[in-house]
């Protein structure tokens, strides 16, 4: 083989380029471990019985469950007699959690099997093992499994927690106990993406991050990892590239394999596999760390030049979530025969909830909810006693009981799904408030090539913008939006306005996704004391108008102008009413309204009590400028007549309270609002409860009612604030039919109501 001397530089240059490409692909990320956090494995007296604990049963989330104890070669349970929060703390800490949140008696997580190992347990809370607590003696009990105890542990793990296995002969029956889990991007192209979708699976054990050996690693394990990080499914990856990289690095392997069924919501619910055999140089037999590659949902897909075609996309949405504060949580609603309805919570569990989450492009379910915890629906209950295997593509493929007799909306099922970490929370903060739920809004913006904190211009700032801020920070719903924040001393170095002209639809995941000015800011008042602020709340009201009441109570009345003076003063008549003689008549389309609060907190007017206006005509205080709009529209969406209920006197007309005392009552300058579970009824025979149709010609129309039309008060769901009806007027009589709440039917049905508001604010 002969190579001319002149070709050597070219060869060297080629090799150098190839090396640079490889280096760029595997940018050095090293294993620079942080110093091991201080954690001392508990030293137990030699006579302490060796036990192992796990959480089992029908869990709502991964860090709770029935407490099971392994002793003498057999798994058993603990009786709830004399059990306290102190004993729960010992259990949770033994499992690697910082503390216990609560405990439950009477087999809340289902009845266990086998022996009841502990009864009449007494702990101080300082014990290192449950076996150190006093009891009747191991295996001495007069209880039944209907008394099995359960605990809820905190989300936080003990820093530096080291898994200690005292049962070398029974490894496979243990849950995985590690301090933390992550997907660590290795290839340079993936490390620049948010969210991280591909990389090594690593666990933190004893304060150090360790790789998992791919010996015995299965597709089901990958499914669980992707699910817990918010991804609906996993896919194949280029193993050859990772093998090249693995040869160049020394790895620190965790000592066990992993055994998942694929239905677990979290790695800690998987069983521990057997010990991993390691070679002398520290590698596992296969010599390869575990790699997963996950498919993100469409809403979270990274956006490189390719557009990320591999994203998960739901083609025919048969399921939706309503009433949740953040994306990925809400009441579960399913579409059946063109109508949306709810699921009854009988037999509702984490597996069924996960099917819903994955179907919608999220990961596994973080928690399943029962009892209408995320607000009550209004349509039919479509499904009951749902049972899923966990591998269905849609919740509609699961077995269920079509008979929902006995199920009410008080039993509506809900979910909280795992969603990918998008990093939105790091780009926003609340400053100067009295608690973490309130303060001046400060955003991290790029200015002159560097990131700086600054304020948001408050001009036009309202409820929708505040809702996005609270969602982005994970603080629930907006309570109030503030255009002046002089009472909240924010960070002085962040007084400068860095964002203006913000307009949100209310559904965005980040404030930066809302419409706003670019580099050329426009904010006459400036920031500092005039900066935008918010206060957030974990719960919110949800007003829903009963469509059947509207449909069944509609009629026409011809009323003389002499009896309409109060209504005239409050602009409840058509504009032509000012031009007619006093002895003329007005034709009124009358109906009743029954407005329910199906949310999680009371509906209160935005205006404070001292700013309410007394109206002498109707003899009550008006707390809201406009509470409801009534519109009659032509079939092409043109408004032909309108009405509004100005400044409603909000009160509990009908209520479901433990006592007979009305919480909200307008009389005698009383408090105004609507209690959760109650409703405010406006009868057809009161002033302004109409639309003046004197000038309307006979024909077919659409009638529309919108509650809280200006979004003055935050609600958990605005789409159901609209009621739509078909209407026929022959000049003498009127018929109202097909009345329904906005969003109650499929999009095909809604298309037969053209030109209507759907109370989505995307066009604000």
C-alpha positions in Angstrom: 0.0 0.0 0.0 1.6 3.3 -1.1 0.4 6.7 -0.1 2.0 9.8 -1.6 3.5 12.2 0.9 1.3 15.1 -0.4 -1.9 13.0 0.6 -0.9 12.7 4.2 -2.2 16.2 5.3 -5.5 15.4 3.5 -5.8 12.1 5.4 -5.0 13.7 8.7 -7.5 16.5 8.0 -10.2 13.9 7.2 -9.5 11.9 10.4 -9.5 15.2 12.4 -13.0 16.1 10.9 -14.3 12.6 11.7 -13.0 12.9 15.3 -14.7 16.3 15.6 -18.0 15.0 14.4 -17.9 12.1 16.9 -16.9 14.5 19.6 -19.8 16.8 18.8 -22.2 13.8 18.8 -20.9 12.7 22.2 -20.0 16.1 23.8 -18.2 15.3 27.1 -20.7 15.2 29.9 -18.6 13.1 32.2 -19.6 11.5 35.4 -18.7 14.4 37.7 -20.7 13.2 40.7 -21.7 15.7 43.2 -20.3 15.0 46.6 -22.3 12.2 48.3 -25.0 13.7 50.4 -24.7 12.8 54.0 -26.8 9.8 54.8 -25.9 7.2 57.4 -27.4 3.8 57.1 -29.3 3.0 60.3 -27.4 0.7 62.7 -29.9 -1.6 64.3 -29.2 -3.7 67.5 -28.3 -7.3 66.6 -31.5 -8.6 68.1 -33.8 -6.4 65.9 -35.9 -8.7 63.7 -35.0 -8.2 60.0 -38.1 -7.0 58.1 -38.7 -5.4 54.7 -41.5 -3.1 53.8 -43.5 -2.2 50.7 -46.6 -0.2 49.7 -49.2 -2.3 47.9 -52.9 -2.4 47.1 -55.3 -0.1 45.2 -53.2 3.0 45.1 -54.3 6.5 44.0 -50.6 7.4 43.5 -47.3 5.6 43.7 -46.2 6.9 47.1 -49.1 5.5 49.1 -50.7 2.1 49.8 -51.3 -0.7 52.1 -48.2 -1.3 54.3 -46.9 -4.8 53.8 -44.2 -6.5 55.9 -41.9 -9.3 54.8 -40.8 -11.5 57.7 -39.8 -15.1 58.1 -40.2 -15.8 54.3 -43.8 -14.4 54.1 -45.5 -11.1 53.2 -48.1 -9.9 55.7 -49.9 -6.7 56.9 -50.2 -4.4 59.9 -53.4 -4.0 61.9 -54.7 -0.4 62.4 -55.3 -0.8 66.2 -53.3 1.9 68.0 -51.5 2.9 64.8 -50.6 6.6 64.7 -48.9 9.2 62.5 -45.7 8.5 64.4 -45.7 4.9 63.2 -46.5 6.1 59.7 -43.4 8.3 59.8 -41.2 5.3 60.7 -42.7 3.3 57.8 -42.2 6.1 55.2 -38.6 6.8 56.3 -37.8 3.1 56.1 -39.1 3.2 52.5 -36.8 6.3 51.8 -39.4 9.1 52.0 -38.8 12.2 54.1 -42.0 11.8 56.1 -45.6 10.5 56.2 -48.5 12.8 55.1 -51.3 10.7 56.6 -52.4 7.2 57.4 -55.6 5.3 56.9 -57.4 2.5 58.7 -59.9 -0.2 57.7 -58.2 -1.5 54.6 -58.6 1.7 52.5 -56.2 0.2 49.9 -57.9 -3.2 49.9 -57.5 -6.3 52.0 -54.1 -7.9 52.1 -53.3 -11.6 52.4 -51.2 -13.8 54.6 -50.3 -13.1 58.2 -50.9 -9.9 60.1 -47.4 -9.4 61.4 -48.0 -6.4 63.7 -50.8 -5.4 66.0 -51.1 -2.6 68.6 -48.0 -0.9 67.2 -46.7 2.0 69.4 -43.9 4.2 67.9 -42.3 7.4 69.1 -41.5 8.3 65.5 -37.7 8.2 66.1 -37.3 4.5 65.5 -35.0 3.4 62.5 -37.2 0.3 61.8 -40.8 -0.6 62.4 -39.5 -3.7 64.1 -38.1 -1.4 66.9 -41.6 -0.2 67.8 -43.4 -2.0 70.6 -46.3 -4.2 69.7 -48.1 -7.4 70.7 -45.2 -9.3 69.2 -44.5 -10.3 65.6 -47.3 -12.4 64.4 -49.5 -12.0 67.5 -52.8 -10.4 66.4 -56.5 -10.7 66.9 -57.3 -8.6 63.7 -58.7 -9.4 60.3 -57.6 -8.0 57.0 -60.5 -5.5 57.0 -58.3 -3.6 59.5 -55.1 -3.4 57.3 -53.4 -0.1 57.7 -52.2 2.2 54.8 -50.0 5.3 54.6 -49.5 8.2 52.3 -45.8 9.3 52.1 -44.4 12.6 51.0 -43.2 13.1 47.4 -39.8 14.0 48.7 -37.1 11.3 49.1 -34.5 11.3 51.8 -31.3 12.9 50.3 -28.6 10.3 49.9 -31.0 7.5 50.8 -29.3 4.1 50.3 -31.4 1.0 49.5 -30.8 -1.6 52.1 -31.8 -5.1 51.3 -32.0 -7.3 54.4 -33.6 -10.2 52.5 -31.1 -11.6 50.1 -33.2 -14.6 49.4 -36.4 -12.7 48.5 -35.2 -9.8 46.3 -37.9 -10.3 43.6 -40.8 -9.5 45.9 -39.5 -6.0 46.9 -40.5 -2.7 45.4 -37.7 -0.5 44.0 -36.5 2.0 46.6 -34.2 4.7 45.2 -33.8 8.4 45.9 -34.6 9.6 42.4 -34.9 8.6 38.7 -34.0 10.5 35.5 -33.5 10.2 31.8 -30.1 11.7 31.0 -29.6 12.8 27.5 -26.3 11.6 26.0 -26.2 12.6 22.4 -25.7 16.3 21.8 -28.8 16.6 19.6 -31.0 15.3 22.4 -29.4 17.3 25.1 -30.4 20.5 23.4 -34.1 19.5 23.3 -36.8 20.2 25.8 -38.2 17.9 27.0 -35.6 15.3 27.2 -37.0 12.3 25.3 -34.0 10.0 24.9 -31.0 8.9 27.0 -29.7 6.8 29.8 -32.0 5.7 32.6 -30.3 6.6 35.9 -31.3 6.1 39.5 -29.9 8.0 42.4 -28.9 5.8 45.3 -26.9 6.8 48.2 -26.5 10.3 46.8 -24.9 9.1 43.5 -26.4 8.7 40.1 -26.0 5.2 38.7 -26.8 3.6 35.4 -28.9 0.5 35.0 -27.5 -2.5 33.2 -29.5 -3.5 30.2 -29.2 -7.2 31.1 -32.9 -8.4 31.4 -34.2 -4.9 30.5 -37.5 -5.2 28.8 -39.9 -3.2 26.6 -42.3 -3.1 29.6 -39.6 -1.4 31.7 -39.1 1.3 29.1 -42.9 1.8 28.9 -43.0 2.6 32.7 -40.0 5.0 32.5 -41.5 6.9 29.6 -44.9 7.0 31.3 -43.6 8.5 34.5 -41.8 11.2 32.6 -44.9 12.2 30.8 -44.6 10.4 27.5 -47.4 8.1 26.1 -45.1 5.5 24.5 -41.6 4.5 23.7 -39.8 3.7 20.4 -36.6 2.1 19.1 -33.4 4.0 19.1 -30.0 3.6 17.4 -28.3 1.1 19.7 -25.1 1.1 17.6 -24.4 4.8 18.4 -24.8 4.2 22.2 -22.6 1.1 22.1 -19.8 3.2 20.6 -20.2 5.8 23.3 -20.5 3.1 26.1 -17.0 1.8 25.2 -15.4 5.2 25.8 -16.8 5.8 29.3 -16.6 4.1 32.7 -20.0 3.6 34.2 -21.3 3.3 37.7 -24.0 0.6 37.7 -26.8 0.1 40.2 -26.6 -3.4 41.7 -30.1 -4.7 40.7 -32.2 -5.3 37.6 -35.7 -4.1 37.2 -38.9 -6.1 36.8 -42.0 -4.1 35.6 -45.3 -5.4 34.2 -45.8 -2.2 32.1 -48.8 -1.0 34.1 -46.9 0.7 36.9 -47.3 4.5 37.2 -43.8 4.9 38.7 -40.6 2.9 38.9 -41.1 2.5 42.7 -44.1 0.3 42.0 -42.0 -2.1 40.0 -40.4 -5.2 41.6 -36.7 -5.3 42.2 -34.9 -7.8 40.0 -32.0 -10.0 40.9 -28.5 -8.8 41.6 -26.6 -7.6 38.5 -23.4 -9.5 37.8 -20.5 -7.1 37.3 -17.1 -7.7 35.8 -13.8 -6.7 37.4 -13.7 -3.4 35.5 -17.2 -2.4 36.8 -19.2 -3.1 33.7 -22.2 -5.4 33.6 -22.1 -8.6 31.6 -23.9 -7.0 28.6 -21.6 -4.0 29.0 -24.3 -1.5 28.1 -26.3 1.0 30.2 -30.1 1.1 29.7 -31.3 3.6 27.1 -34.9 4.7 26.5 -36.3 6.7 23.7 -39.8 8.1 24.3 -42.5 9.5 22.0 -43.8 12.9 23.3 -47.4 14.0 22.9 -48.1 16.6 20.2 -48.3 19.4 22.8 -44.8 18.7 24.1 -42.9 17.7 21.0 -39.6 19.4 20.6 -39.4 21.7 17.5 -36.2 21.2 15.5 -36.2 21.9 11.8 -37.9 18.5 11.0 -41.0 19.4 12.9 -40.7 16.3 15.0 -42.9 14.0 12.9 -42.7 11.2 15.5 -44.9 13.0 18.0 -47.9 11.1 19.4 -51.2 12.5 18.0 -54.7 11.6 18.8 -56.7 11.3 15.6 -60.2 11.0 16.8 -60.5 12.5 20.3 -63.2 10.5 22.2 -61.9 11.6 25.6 -61.2 15.0 27.2 -60.3 16.5 30.6 -62.3 19.4 32.0 -62.0 21.6 35.1 -58.3 21.0 35.8 -55.9 23.8 36.8 -53.0 22.6 34.7 -52.6 20.6 31.5 -53.0 16.9 32.1 -55.5 17.0 34.9 -59.3 17.2 35.0 -62.6 15.4 35.1 -62.7 12.6 32.5 -65.4 13.1 29.9 -66.1 10.7 27.0 -68.0 11.2 23.7 -70.8 8.8 23.1 -73.5 9.2 20.4 -72.3 12.7 19.7 -72.7 13.8 23.4 -70.1 14.3 26.0 -70.6 12.6 29.4 -68.7 11.6 32.5 -67.4 8.4 34.1 -68.7 7.1 37.4 -65.9 6.5 39.9 -67.0 2.9 40.9 -63.9 0.7 40.5 -62.0 3.7 39.1 -58.2 3.1 39.6 -54.7 4.0 38.5 -54.6 1.6 35.6 -57.8 3.0 34.0 -56.7 6.5 34.7 -53.4 5.8 32.9 -55.2 4.5 29.8 -56.9 8.0 29.7 -53.6 9.8 30.1 -51.8 7.9 27.5 -54.7 8.2 25.1 -54.5 12.0 25.4 -50.8 12.2 24.7 -49.6 12.4 28.4 -47.7 9.8 30.4 -49.0 7.5 33.0 -51.5 8.7 35.6 -49.9 10.4 38.6 -53.1 10.1 40.6 -56.7 9.0 40.0 -59.5 11.1 41.6 -63.0 10.2 42.7 -66.0 12.0 44.1 -66.2 14.8 41.7 -62.9 16.2 43.1 -62.3 18.3 40.0 -65.8 19.7 39.7 -69.0 18.0 38.5 -70.2 17.5 35.0 -73.7 18.3 33.6 -74.3 15.7 30.9 -75.1 12.0 31.1 -72.9 9.4 32.9 -71.7 7.3 30.1 -69.5 4.7 31.8 -69.6 2.9 35.1 -67.4 0.2 36.8 -64.6 0.6 34.2 -62.0 -2.2 34.1 -58.9 -1.9 32.0 -56.0 -4.2 31.3 -53.8 -1.1 31.0 -52.8 -1.7 27.4 -55.9 -0.4 25.6 -55.5 2.4 23.1 -58.6 4.2 24.4 -60.7 4.1 27.6 -63.7 3.2 25.3 -62.1 -0.2 24.6 -62.1 -1.1 28.3 -64.8 -3.2 29.8 -67.5 -1.1 31.6 -71.1 -1.3 32.8 -73.4 0.7 30.5 -75.9 0.9 33.4 -75.1 3.9 35.5 -78.1 3.7 37.8 -77.3 5.2 41.2 -74.4 7.2 39.8 -74.6 11.0 40.1 -72.2 13.7 39.1 -71.0 13.7 42.7 -69.1 10.5 41.7 -67.4 11.9 38.6 -64.0 10.4 38.0 -60.9 12.5 37.4 -57.1 12.1 36.7 -53.8 13.8 37.2 -51.4 12.8 34.5 -47.6 12.8 34.4 -46.5 15.5 31.9 -43.0 16.2 30.5 -40.8 18.8 32.3 -40.8 21.7 30.0 -38.9 24.1 32.2 -41.6 26.8 32.1 -41.6 27.3 35.9 -38.0 28.5 35.9 -38.8 31.5 33.6 -41.4 33.1 35.8 -41.7 34.0 39.5 -44.0 35.9 41.9 -42.2 38.5 44.0 -43.1 40.4 47.1 -46.3 38.6 48.1 -47.2 37.6 51.6 -47.2 33.9 50.6 -46.1 31.8 47.6 -49.5 32.1 45.9 -49.4 35.9 45.3 -47.1 38.7 44.2 -45.8 40.8 41.4 -45.2 38.8 38.1 -41.5 38.8 37.1 -40.3 37.0 33.9 -36.9 36.0 32.7 -36.3 37.6 29.3 -33.4 37.9 27.0 -32.0 41.4 26.7 -28.8 42.2 24.8 -27.7 38.6 24.8 -28.2 37.9 28.5 -31.1 36.7 30.6 -32.6 39.3 33.0 -35.5 39.4 35.3 -38.1 42.1 34.7 -41.8 43.0 35.2 -44.9 42.7 32.9 -46.8 45.8 31.8 -50.2 45.8 33.5 -52.0 47.6 30.7 -54.9 45.3 29.7 -53.8 42.7 32.3 -56.8 40.6 33.3 -58.1 37.2 34.5 -57.0 35.2 31.5 -53.4 36.4 31.7 -53.4 35.7 35.5 -54.7 32.2 34.8 -51.8 31.4 32.6 -49.3 32.7 35.2 -50.8 30.5 38.0 -50.9 27.5 35.6 -47.2 28.0 34.6 -46.1 28.1 38.2 -48.3 25.1 39.2 -50.2 27.2 41.7 -53.7 26.3 40.5 -56.2 28.9 39.2 -56.1 32.7 39.3 -57.9 34.3 42.1 -57.3 37.9 41.1 -55.4 39.9 38.5 -53.8 43.1 39.7 -52.8 46.1 37.6 -51.1 47.9 40.5 -48.6 46.2 42.8 -47.2 49.0 44.9 -48.0 47.1 48.0 -45.7 44.2 46.9 -42.1 45.2 47.0 -40.6 43.1 44.3 -36.9 42.6 43.5 -35.5 46.1 42.9 -33.2 44.9 40.1 -36.3 43.6 38.3 -38.3 46.8 38.1 -37.8 47.3 34.4 -40.6 46.2 32.0 -39.5 43.3 29.8 -42.9 42.2 28.5 -45.9 44.3 27.3 -49.1 43.9 25.3 -49.8 40.5 26.8 -53.1 38.9 25.6 -53.9 35.3 26.5 -56.6 32.9 25.6 -56.3 31.3 29.0 -55.3 27.8 27.8 -51.5 28.5 27.2 -48.9 26.6 29.2 -46.6 29.6 29.5 -47.0 33.4 29.4 -44.5 33.5 26.6 -47.0 31.6 24.4 -49.5 34.4 24.7 -49.6 37.3 22.2 -47.3 40.1 23.3 -45.1 42.8 22.0 -41.7 41.9 20.7 -38.5 43.9 21.3 -40.4 47.2 20.9 -42.2 47.5 24.2 -45.1 49.8 24.8 -46.0 50.6 28.4 -46.8 54.2 29.2 -47.1 53.8 33.0 -43.9 51.6 33.2 -43.3 48.8 35.7 -42.4 48.9 39.4 -45.6 49.9 41.2 -47.7 49.6 38.0 -46.4 46.1 37.2 -48.8 43.2 36.7 -49.6 40.9 39.7 -51.6 37.9 40.5 -53.0 35.9 43.4 -53.6 32.2 42.8 -55.8 29.6 44.4 -55.9 25.8 44.4 -59.6 25.8 43.6 -62.0 27.8 41.5 -65.8 28.1 41.0 -67.5 26.8 37.8 -70.8 28.3 36.8 -73.1 26.3 34.6 -76.6 27.3 33.3 -79.3 24.6 33.3 -80.3 24.4 29.6 -83.5 22.5 30.3 -84.9 25.3 32.5 -84.3 27.8 29.7 -86.1 25.5 27.2 -89.1 24.7 29.4 -89.9 28.2 30.7 -89.7 30.3 27.5 -92.8 32.3 26.6 -93.8 35.8 25.2 -95.3 38.7 27.1 -96.5 42.0 25.7 -95.8 44.5 28.5 -96.8 48.2 28.5 -93.9 50.8 28.7 -95.6 52.2 31.8 -94.5 49.1 33.7 -91.0 49.0 32.4 -89.4 52.2 33.9 -86.9 50.4 36.0 -85.9 48.1 33.1 -85.6 51.2 30.8 -83.2 52.9 33.4 -81.0 49.8 33.4 -80.9 49.5 29.6 -82.8 46.2 29.5 -84.9 47.2 26.5 -84.1 47.6 22.8 -82.7 51.0 21.7 -86.0 51.8 19.9 -87.8 51.9 23.3 -86.7 55.5 23.8 -88.6 56.6 20.7 -92.0 55.1 21.4 -95.0 56.7 23.2 -95.5 55.9 26.9 -98.7 54.0 26.2 -97.1 51.5 23.8 -96.2 47.9 24.4 -92.9 45.9 24.2 -92.8 42.3 23.2 -90.5 40.4 25.7 -89.0 36.9 25.2 -89.1 35.6 28.8 -87.4 32.6 30.4 -86.0 31.4 33.7 -82.3 30.9 34.5 -80.9 28.5 37.0 -77.2 29.0 37.4 -75.3 26.2 39.3 -71.9 26.4 40.8 -70.3 23.0 40.0 -66.8 24.0 40.9 -64.6 23.6 43.9 -65.0 27.0 45.6 -67.6 29.7 46.0 -68.3 32.2 43.2 -67.8 35.7 44.5 -68.1 39.0 42.6 -64.8 40.7 41.6 -65.8 44.0 43.1 -65.2 44.5 46.8 -68.3 45.2 49.0 -67.6 48.9 49.4 -67.7 49.5 45.6 -71.2 47.9 45.1 -73.8 50.3 43.7 -77.3 50.7 45.2 -80.1 50.6 42.7 -83.2 52.2 44.1 -85.5 50.8 41.4 -84.9 47.2 42.3 -83.9 47.9 45.9 -80.7 45.9 46.0 -76.9 46.4 45.6 -75.4 45.5 42.2 -72.1 43.7 42.6 -71.2 43.0 38.9 -71.5 45.4 36.0 -72.7 42.6 33.6 -73.2 39.1 34.8 -75.1 37.5 31.9 -75.7 38.4 28.2 -78.8 37.2 26.3 -78.6 37.3 22.5 -81.0 36.4 19.7 -79.1 35.7 16.5 -80.0 34.9 12.9 -78.9 31.5 11.5 -75.8 33.1 10.0 -74.8 34.5 13.4 -75.9 38.1 13.1 -77.3 39.6 16.3 -80.9 40.7 15.9 -81.8 41.4 19.5 -80.0 41.4 22.8 -80.5 41.6 26.5 -78.4 41.4 29.6 -78.7 40.9 33.3 -76.9 43.9 34.7 -75.3 43.6 38.0 -76.9 40.5 39.3 -77.9 40.2 42.9 -75.9 37.0 43.5 -77.4 34.7 46.2 -78.1 31.1 47.0 -81.7 30.6 45.8 -81.4 26.8 46.3 -78.7 25.4 48.5 -77.3 22.1 49.9 -75.8 23.0 53.2 -75.5 21.2 56.5 -77.4 23.9 58.3 -80.4 26.1 57.1 -78.5 29.3 57.2 -78.0 31.0 53.8 -74.4 31.9 53.1 -75.2 34.4 50.4 -78.3 36.5 50.6 -78.8 39.9 49.0 -81.2 41.4 51.5 -80.0 44.0 54.0 -76.6 44.5 52.3 -75.8 40.8 52.7 -72.9 38.9 51.2 -73.3 38.1 47.5 -72.1 34.9 45.8 -73.1 31.3 44.9 -71.9 28.5 47.2 -70.4 25.3 45.8 -73.2 22.8 45.0 -75.9 25.5 45.1 -77.6 27.6 42.4 -79.0 31.0 41.9 -82.5 31.0 40.2 -83.8 34.0 38.3 -87.4 33.5 37.6 -89.0 34.4 34.3 -91.2 37.1 35.9 -88.4 39.4 37.3 -87.2 42.5 35.6 -84.6 42.2 32.8 -85.0 38.4 32.7 -85.8 38.7 29.0 -84.9 39.8 25.5 -86.8 42.6 23.9 -87.9 41.2 20.5 -90.4 44.0 19.6 -88.6 44.7 16.4 -87.8 41.1 15.4 -89.5 39.6 12.4 -90.9 36.1 12.4 -88.4 33.3 11.5 -85.9 30.8 12.7 -83.2 32.0 15.1 -80.6 30.9 17.6 -80.8 32.0 21.2 -77.6 32.3 23.3 -76.9 32.9 27.0 -73.4 33.7 28.3 -72.6 33.8 32.0 -69.7 35.9 33.2 -69.1 37.1 29.6 -66.2 39.5 30.4 -64.3 36.9 32.4 -64.3 39.2 35.4 -64.2 36.2 37.8 -61.9 33.3 37.4 -63.5 29.9 36.8 -62.1 26.4 36.3 -64.0 26.1 32.9 -65.4 28.8 30.7 -66.6 26.6 27.9 -69.7 25.6 29.8 -70.7 29.2 30.5 -72.7 29.3 27.2 -76.1 27.9 26.5 -77.3 27.6 22.9 -80.9 26.9 21.7 -82.7 26.7 18.4 -85.6 29.1 18.3 -88.7 29.6 16.0 -90.9 32.7 16.2 -94.1 32.9 14.1 -95.1 36.5 15.1 -97.4 35.2 17.9 -95.8 32.3 19.6 -92.2 31.1 20.2 -90.6 27.7 20.5 -87.3 26.9 22.1 -85.6 23.6 21.4 -82.3 21.7 21.3 -81.0 23.8 24.2 -77.5 22.6 25.4 -74.4 23.8 27.1 -71.4 24.9 25.0 -69.1 21.9 24.4 -71.8 19.4 25.4 -72.0 17.8 21.9 -69.5 16.8 19.2 -68.0 19.4 16.9 -70.3 18.1 14.1 -73.4 19.0 16.2 -72.0 22.3 17.2 -71.5 23.2 13.5 -75.3 23.4 13.1 -75.1 26.5 15.4 -73.1 28.9 13.2 -71.7 32.2 14.3 -72.0 31.4 18.0 -69.7 32.1 20.9 -68.2 29.0 22.4 -66.7 31.0 25.2 -63.2 30.2 24.2 -61.2 33.4 24.3 -58.7 32.6 21.5 -59.9 35.6 19.5 -59.7 38.2 22.3 
